[in-house]
């Protein structure tokens, strides 16, 4: 099928072929064409250009979409979410208003353990129904690739239940879904710490690996959760099953998890709210993408990750929503881009690149997603007419996404 999108005010997010990520000053470059057209063939971007340069005979197409002066961007890519969960945790929201910290709520048996209790009582079908509602929500808001973690099971049966739900979502939606095994999210109530780490290594990982339920492995390596030594053991075991790391580090404190993650070739290190500048050199020259989650800092009143300093030091940065029931109950990537500008001090182009190409890289998908380039998947959205691309983060609550296309087909 051939689709032509015409009368685009600005086609943004254009990269050259083979560009997998942007670092340092490169992040300020947001390739654009004004008064543009975009040609899609068999679900992939075929060509694009200025309306004035369109071939005189036009194109033979099966369908044509008039963008009516809207802007076209590549779909958001969200490389860190927990959208498979049961119920909600607004009671803890009130606790936070009353002054309790994330760590204090966790010590009282709330937080992740609370979500695990709720999930345990839910059938797989009901868990899938609730999670699909969130998946459809983020698609309508312009997300075309998403990573989804387990981690609210905290025993073998419930972790596998979560991963099977993620697989069902992957099979049900046109959005690209990346599954990650996060058994090491917290220690299940019925286990001692070392006992639970051994359970992950000896029982959970082999079952996840044999059923091919995950592409990546994650560990919440932080104060009060899992140590760098635990993380090292889990990542060594996961490598035997072909699972590459994407690791939670430096959220609550800098505990030494980042060097362990980079040593194991982690695709991303995520959170980084308490990341020291001394760790920048560890990331420099590595394959690891630092991924910041400004929605978490906003919701929990925590420090924001040092994204501005990382970019100024020559590193690339990705942003993600962290959509989850406790610390970030939102998957709105447009708002994340706004926060990246307002709180992280990124320029609009840097924030958009962090939410598209670099975010795709943080899922291992940037060869096929995250920018406008020939041969890439035709995942994009058309905005309402807006004054400029900079308006997207500026108008931080205005709904600007008008039409969404995934694989070259419109999502309604």
Secondary structure, 3 states (H helix, E strand, C coil): CEEEEEEEEEEEEECCCCCCCCCHHHHHCCEEEEEEEEEEECCEEEEEEEHHHCCCCCCCCCEEEECCCCEEEECEEECCCCCCCCCCCHHHHHHHHCCCCHHHHHHCCCCHHHHHHHHHCCCHHHHHHHHHHHHHHHHHCCEEEEEEECCCCCCHHHHHHHHHHHHHHHHHCCCEEEEEEEEECCCCCCCCHHHHHHHHHHHHHHHHHHHCCCCEEEEEECCCCECHHHHHHHHHHHHCCCCEEEEEECCCCCCCHHHHHHHCCCCEEEECCCCCHHHHHHHCCCCCEEEECHHHHHHHCCCCCCHHHHHHCCCCEEECCCCCCCCCCCCCHHHHHHHHHHCCCCCHHHHHHHHCHHHHHCCCCCCCCCCECCCCECCEEEECCCCCCCHHHHCCCCCCEEEEEECCEEEC
